[in-house]
Structures are given as C-alpha cells and as structure tokens.
Amino acid sequence: MSTSIQDVLAFIEDNDVKFIRLAFCDIFGQQKNISIMPGELTRAFAEGICFDASALAGFMNVEQSDLLLFPDPSTLSVLPWRPSTGRVVRFFCDIRYPDGTPFEGDGRHVLRQAAAAAQKQGLNCMVGTECEFYLFEVDEKGMPTRIPHDHASYFDVAPLDRAENVRRQICLTLEEMGIQPETSHHEQGPGQNEIDFKYSDAVHAADNMITFKWVVKTMAGTNGLYASFLPKPLPGQPGSGLHINLSLFRDGQNIFRDPQEAHSQTAESFIAGILQRTREMALFFNPLANSYERLGEFEAPRYITWSHQNRSPLIRIPLAYGQHRRMEYRASDGCLNPYLAFALLIYAGLEGVAHKTPLPPACNLNLFTEDGSDYQALPDSLREAVDAAKSSKFVRENLPARIFERFIAAKEDECEEYLKYRDPYSAAYKLYFERW
C-alpha cells in the first residue's frame, strides 16, 4: 500500500482499526510502546505524542523528561494475532525533542545516518538476519521453566521436532506483517530453533529484527511456551546466536563476487575494516554477561578472522550466487540492539574502504579444534568488552555521546551485579531469563 499519511489514515478508517501502538526501542534494543486511539493519529503525525522519557534507562533526566514520538507511516503493520474486528496496528516511531530535532538516543536515527554515510560513498548496505532461540515449557502459573520444549537436534522432523507448528505460525504471522522469512528449522540444541530472513535495507532489517522477536515470543505464548533469546540459556548445550548477513550494492549491482571470482577491493576493505574494529564493537554485538558464556563453544566463533565456507572464523563468505552474495558476521547474539550494531558494522566497513585496508589472508583452520592463538580473540567477558569499548575512539566517534556514556555506565553496573552470583547460570536466570 502507499505510505503517504493520507493513504495511511484512509487505511485506518476503512479497515476497522480501533487501537494504534506506537513502538520504539530503548538504547538496549528493548521494544517499548504507547497506544493511542485512531482519532489521535493525525495529531501524532503532525505534532508527535509526548511521553515521559525519564522513566526509560538511558533516555532523559527527570528535570528534562519530555520527548515526542512521530509514527513512520512506512512501518504500518496490522497485528494478525489481535481481533479482526476492532483491529490493532503498529507503527515504528522516530523520537524527537520538543523543538523537533532528532533525539540522539533514537537507534533508528543513528542507523539511518550510517546508511546515509554509505550512500554518500555510492554504497547501499543490505542486511538479513539468521536468529536462533529456545522454546521452553511453562509451569502451571504460566511462568517460564528451564525445561526444553523437545529433545530434537539439527534439522530433525516431527515427532522429534515438536516446534514445527510454532515455527509455521511465526513465519505466517511475519508474512502477514510484510516480513519475508526464507527458511526455518530446528537447531542443534534441545528446544532450539532458527528462522532466517530475506535481506532488506539496514533500517527495515533492524525493524524486522525487533518485530521478529516480538512475534516469536507472542506465538510461543499462544502455544503455552516461553521463547528465550538468551545467548547461553543451558549449560553444556549450544548457545543461540544471531548471524548478520550483509551485502554491498553499487549502482544496483552486488559487489561481492561469485565464488570462483576474486572479490572487489571495496568489498575486501569493507570486511577488513570490520575485522579491525571487532573487539572495540563487541559490547554492542554481545551485550550481556551471558553472551560471553557462548563464544568459543559449539559453532560460536572466538577468533577474529575470516574465511570462505569455514564456519569457525568470525566472518565467512557463504557459497552464494548473484544477488545473494554476502558476508556473514557470526559472533553476535539476539540480545543486541540491532540499530546500534548494524550502524557500527557499516561505519567500520566504511572506515576500511576509506583507508583501503587490505584484507588479511583467509583462515582455513578448524578453529573449534585447532590452535587459534595466532589470531586476535573476541573479549572473554562483559568486563573486557566494556573496557575495549570505553577505550575506543572509533566507537565514541560513531555513536552519540548520550548513547555511548549511558550504555557503558549501565553495563559497568551489570558487571558489578553479575559478580554477586555464585555461578554464571544463576546470574543468567536472575538477571536475564524472563526479560530476554
């Protein structure tokens, strides 16, 4: 449908929409929203809807608390699980100060600026995600347990795979919301699943990631289950990662090459720039203390290097042809803020392109079983990741000061809180399990 404001208002009136949810994310990537009635939507487009931003960690102080939400008409989506009579729709919003200037803590604005920086260099960054999650049973009160929904393994089918219908519901719901899943399957761990997406521009890919997590948790709940994106929810079992696939287009052409060809200098320098800044950015790709329990185990990378089809390095170039050629960043997890992570990924790649940074030789070792000490490693802990980000001129220059300082402060507090628990999994369940 057209995304003009007038066409959106007509859609609201013609389709019996009675409830409108204005969505946005805090600096940690947690979705928030406020609901308005249809009669308020014209005012929302013109003047914004005010909210108390001091109540959200990392946003505003009490003495200067008001911010405004302006719905983005291009993000209109009907919520399929809500009633068809008196429908509910959702918009993602831009966040602004009362004087109309963009709020620096708005991740969509940060990512939009990164995408614009790429376009100034003639590059269009397209992003697709592959996200893993666990499904757990709930108790008689509906509270999540640590009991996996099934004991199936990689690519199993029913009856071992008990989540076929849940994944089907998730995929069909996403399709109804205008998001295109490409594949879905059972993953290695008991109760672990994965759904992969067709690429889109960076801002919409981040919007889709936020919507995906919401749909997964909602569909799990309607099936009497609990969905968790926690990076390492079960000791001794595979962790859940988020693979970020990124393609570069110039003049409508994908500049990654087919497997039998050499890559372009621009694509190689883009990858090299990311490798060079990975340790400094790690906090924004692996933001929880629990994130570092996953890295280096099963198929989660530990070493900062790249390869073509080898799955053990940080970045690989999958076997793909035509418009599907891409790089795959394999270390991140689903608890990141996708707007900030995608922005840093783009800025690091653009820095590599600007400096014509040479791509180091590919790593063809199996780094899960062989010595990788010749390569730089990802941080071992949240504390190490915080320290790397704090000392990074690159991160400080490419994220607004408000986000940088408040994100770091919150994660330093989290490091201290984490130390109070007797073991990593006690901390994970107390600090994260029910929220992530």
C-alpha positions, 0 to 999 in steps of 0.5 A: 500500500502507499505510505503517504499519511493520507493513504495511511489514515484512509487505511485506518478508517476503512479497515476497522482499526480501533487501537494504534501502538506506537513502538520504539526501542530503548538504547538496549534494543528493548521494544517499548510502546504507547497506544493511542486511539485512531482519532489521535493519529493525525495529531501524532503525525503532525505534532508527535505524542509526548511521553515521559522519557525519564522513566526509560534507562538511558533516555532523559533526566527527570528535570528534562523528561519530555520527548515526542514520538512521530509514527513512520507511516512506512512501518504500518503493520496490522497485528494478525494475532489481535481481533479482526474486528476492532483491529490493532496496528503498529507503527515504528516511531522516530523520537524527537525533542520538543523543538523537533530535532532528532533525539540522539538516543533514537537507534533508528536515527543513528542507523539511518545516518550510517546508511546515509554515510554509505550512500554518500560513498555510492554504497547501499548496505543490505542486511538479513538476519539468521536468529536462533532461540529456545522454546521452553515449557511453562509451569502451571502459573504460566511462568517460564521453566528451564525445561526444553520444549523437545529433545530434537537436534539439527534439522530433525522432523516431527515427532522429534521436532515438536516446534514445527507448528510454532515455527509455521505460525511465526513465519505466517504471522511475519508474512502477514506483517510484510516480513519475508522469512526464507527458511526455518528449522530446528537447531542443534540444541534441545528446544532450539530453533532458527528462522532466517530472513530475506535481506532488506535495507539496514533500517527495515532489517533492524525493524524486522529484527525487533518485530521478529522477536516480538512475534516469536515470543507472542506465538510461543505464548499462544502455544503455552511456551516461553521463547528465550533469546538468551545467548547461553540459556543451558549449560553444556548445550549450544548457545543461540546466536544471531548471524548478520548477513550483509551485502554491498550494492553499487549502482544496483549491482552486488559487489561481492563476487561469485565464488570462483571470482576474486572479490572487489577491493571495496568489498575486501576493505569493507570486511577488513575494516570490520575485522579491525574494529571487532573487539572495540564493537563487541559490547554492542554485538554481545551485550550481556554477561551471558553472551560471553558464556557462548563464544568459543563453544559449539559453532560460536566463533572466538577468533577474529578472522575470516574465511570462505565456507569455514564456519569457525572464523568470525566472518565467512563468505557463504557459497552464494550466487548473484544477488545473494552474495554476502558476508556473514558476521557470526559472533553476535547474539539476539540480545543486541540492539540491532540499530546500534550494531548494524550502524557500527558494522557499516561505519567500520566497513566504511572506515576500511574502504576509506583507508583501503585496508587490505584484507588479511589472508583467509583462515582455513583452520578448524578453529573449534579444534585447532590452535587459534592463538595466532589470531586476535580473540573476541573479549572473554567477558562483559568486563573486557568488552566494556573496557575495549569499548570505553577505550575506543575512539572509533566507537565514541566517534560513531555513536552519540555521546548520550548513547555511548556514556549511558550504555557503558555506565549501565553495563559497568553496573551489570558487571558489578551485579553479575559478580554477586552470583555464585555461578554464571547460570544463576546470574543468567536466570536472575538477571536475564531469563524472563526479560530476554 
